[in-house]
Amino acid sequence: MDGKVVESSIKSEARRAFLALCMHKTRLLQEPVVDPYMACGHPNPSGLGEAARFSQTGSWGQSSVLFPNLETYRLADKCGRAPYGGAEYGVPQTPEADVVCRKIAALHKGHSAVICPSGLSAIATTLDAFSPKAVLIPDNVYGPMIRFLNRRRITQIRYPSGASTDEFSSALLKARIEYPQREDLIVYIEAPGSGTFEIPDIDGIIAASQNAKLRTVMDNTWASHVRFIPLEHGIDVVVQATTKYEGGYGDTPSGIVIAKHPQDMQIIADELRATGNGAVAPTTCSRLYHRIDSTEERLNQHADTAQRLIDWFLKQPFVTAVLSPTLETSPYHERFKRYFGKGNGLFSVVFHPEISAKHIEDFVDALHLFWVAESWGGHLSLVLPVHAKREVTPLPDGYVLRFHAGLEEYQDLLRDLNQATGCLS
Ligand SMILES: *Cc1c(COP(=O)(O)O)cnc(C)c1O
């Protein structure tokens, strides 16, 4: 056995002892998680609870969609839709995808939606569909989006994280000099932004963009339909990683796109048909379809637990700040109340600059319930360093950790944080 595996099983033993003292709900959520070395880090290798059953049944997912005669086939081939729902070719938009899209579109007050295999692919599909030369993006935009823009050689014009209307307008003015054509420039909003959760003046940005007759796209992943409906604020196209809170258990990799105008929706649907990038597993769609019904309850639970953890961190001598717009002391709290009202499971902790990175990383590694992992919005609590590259809005001084509060009992999470603080002194 190599050193890492031995180390992992030692941690498993300490973790098992810790779990034995946890409350029923925490154990229910955390006990099925097997040693990451055995399951390639996947927490639910055989499905979780009800999802395990849905994964085995009801899956259409056939590439050949059958037609009773040539005429119905020709009609479907022309418009890309079968008369009984779904596509004429069974790879993009299966019947399961269709019902999820209808459900989500209604929640977002849109006419229709498309589903993509990930949140990032929803973003990529949208930008490829409109193929702008440049995009105005917030400085705290979701990191992989930058990688995508670089690959497509789309120019990035950044406006400050948490921009006021004036700050956004001056970036817009500069962008318009170089890109005066409507189709060449897209205004992109993500709020609260990734990792540091600043909130820009969303309504002001939309008004300024509408004045300039520019298309607006908003990444609404943080909020989901529960906390914010972008179309009602005048956004043209919403993208959302349903991988996160809608699915809620980390087993629904998917993203949706909803446009306000039917013409825009058609451009996006045509893009999916042309690229085949709308192939989402029917099991994913089935899970999503049911989980959407409990998104709000879960989100409230994540938010309540996050608040308990934030309160604990604020009392610790090694913490200089907690980044969360839910805090009254946050400069974005007014906007937070106006737009979102309630939080989710996410917040970031800024450690005292005098504490060494080694101590902070030992603290992370000593945690039993918080897993080191990307993505968020699931049942398990997570932690990850924030190492975003910012160009116009600097990160705070000191090591920054992003936490996601899962659905475990908060008392167990606090006990876990407490037992790991020994590493910090
Ligand atoms: C996670 C995330 C995405 C991408 O979702 P994936 O399904 O992981 O590709 C997009 N935007 C934001 C803000 C995210 O947090």
Ligand as a Chemical Component Dictionary entry (heavy atoms), coordinates in Angstrom:
data_LIG
# 
_chem_comp.id                   LIG 
_chem_comp.type                 NON-POLYMER 
_chem_comp.pdbx_formal_charge   0 
_chem_comp.three_letter_code    LIG 
# 
loop_
_chem_comp_atom.comp_id 
_chem_comp_atom.atom_id 
_chem_comp_atom.alt_atom_id 
_chem_comp_atom.type_symbol 
_chem_comp_atom.charge 
_chem_comp_atom.model_Cartn_x 
_chem_comp_atom.model_Cartn_y 
_chem_comp_atom.model_Cartn_z 
_chem_comp_atom.pdbx_ordinal 
LIG C1 C1 C 0 -20.886 25.558 -10.508 1  
LIG C2 C2 C 0 -21.173 26.788 -11.253 2  
LIG C3 C3 C 0 -21.314 26.758 -12.642 3  
LIG C4 C4 C 0 -21.063 25.534 -13.480 4  
LIG O1 O1 O 0 -21.821 24.433 -13.177 5  
LIG P1 P1 P 0 -21.298 22.957 -13.564 6  
LIG O2 O2 O 0 -22.538 22.170 -13.639 7  
LIG O3 O3 O 0 -20.397 22.560 -12.450 8  
LIG O4 O4 O 0 -20.595 23.065 -14.859 9  
LIG C5 C5 C 0 -21.637 27.939 -13.265 10 
LIG N1 N1 N 0 -21.781 29.078 -12.584 11 
LIG C6 C6 C 0 -21.645 29.143 -11.263 12 
LIG C7 C7 C 0 -21.829 30.445 -10.557 13 
LIG C8 C8 C 0 -21.314 28.000 -10.552 14 
LIG O5 O5 O 0 -21.139 28.074 -9.233  15 
# 
loop_
_chem_comp_bond.comp_id 
_chem_comp_bond.atom_id_1 
_chem_comp_bond.atom_id_2 
_chem_comp_bond.value_order 
_chem_comp_bond.pdbx_ordinal 
LIG C1 C2 SING 1  
LIG C2 C3 SING 2  
LIG C2 C8 DOUB 3  
LIG C3 C4 SING 4  
LIG C3 C5 DOUB 5  
LIG C4 O1 SING 6  
LIG O1 P1 SING 7  
LIG P1 O2 DOUB 8  
LIG P1 O3 SING 9  
LIG P1 O4 SING 10 
LIG C5 N1 SING 11 
LIG N1 C6 DOUB 12 
LIG C6 C7 SING 13 
LIG C6 C8 SING 14 
LIG C8 O5 SING 15 
# 
